Amino acid sequence: MSKTPLHFTLNGRAFDLEVEPRRTLIDVIRDDCGFTGTHAGCEHGVCGACTIIVNGETVRSCLMFGFQAEGATIRTVESLSQGGPLHPLQEAFVEHHALQCGFCTPGFLMLAVGLLEENPDMDEAAMRDALSSNLCRCTGYENILKAVKDGAQRMKASHD
Amino acid sequence: MKPAPFTLHRPATLAQATALLHDLADEDARLIAGGQSLAPMMAFRLARPGHLIDLNGVGELAHLCESGGMIEIGALIRHVDIARRAIPGVTGALLRAVLPHIAHHPIRTRGTFCGSLAHADPASEWCLTAATLDATLVAHSASGRREIAARDYFEGAMATALRADEVLSSVRLPQLPEGARFAFHEFSRRSGDFAIAAALVIFELRDGLIAQARIGIGGAEDRPRRISEAEAVLNGRKPSPELFVEAGAAVAAALCPMEDISTSAAYRRELAATLTERALEEAAR
């Protein structure tokens, strides 16, 4: 199968790849780049587990083809903490028990980080609406909401 | 859940895109802009295009402008742009009111307004908006440009008047007059899910009486459309809860709703009537 060149920056690292056009961005990130923090759930855009940030926008990485990320700046859950202290939102997730099995967590984290960076003053109604985007099969939604509310305050404090 | 192989094409101009479509129309070429409906269909292999023509490099399709009382939305305008680009007037406010009902934010950052119309899902909020506002759809092909009225455009569920060699390059929406009132209501089982039914109502008040009523219903039939019988009930009359119930009943009587495994036609009919009443009440406030 013919391949197409693909260049992007993922979590601060430049990648220079050749990929089959049919491969989705999540598969490129996981298989070609080796960043397996992003989870492939439903692979048709319903569960949100694969949510990442591309050029500052939250997207479902199963609904983008890799070739569509040409020249992009991409952030996945690995960008939040690279062995150092946890990101304020990750700390809030730990403290509020916002994860059980953890499968949905990278998607929820990147969704919330992307939305809070765009609008640090989201109210609870907006958060509930935004978080309805992603599925948690352990049904930990109340704790996820608590963590995002607290994480929003922590993110603001860390910028002061 | 992996898309089948295809040959990728990346035109830089609309002329290149239409030339590719002309040459590849018989080989199941598909256009992609946002891809938020096409990518899942390809993941399920419900769609197996031999060629994918990526419009994202065609800069001339990224326009959003107002001229001559029309708002023109180019094929690369994404759902989130509708809120970010400060579209003026009542039509701008209407678009911003409908926007949050479309899927979820991470879908809205990629999906496009014109892509929704090209896909033509019966439950699409933008398809309902285009039908209710009597939008004009602009299609380009290698042989030229043509305009299609919304009432002639929707031919059924995911079926439109677009030919295989045509690009839906933009959609033109009329600017509603200052003072026009509107409301949008839809019902779905889960936040962001497909609407089981949706109602978009628009009217003006002249000397306390309803004028220029538009009642659009989506999600209930195989395509969105205006319900002229309900509009006729409203025009020239004073807004009241009783009148809105009458208009809702006219909607129910006029519809021939779809049925599926979880939703009967009778339920959709009642739902459309209720959503119409609620939207009329909100618009009248």
Interface residues (C-beta under 8 A of the other chain):
Chain A: M1 S2 T4 E20 P21 R22 R23 T24 D27 E43 H44 G45 G48 T51 E57 T58 V59 R60 C62 L63 M64 F65 F67 Q68 L111 G114 L115 D129 A130 S132 S133
Chain B: M1 K2 P3 A4 P5 F6 T7 L8 I32 G35 Q36 A39 P40 M42 A43 F44 L52 D54 N56 V80 P100 H104 H105 P106 I107 T109 R110 R190 S191 G192
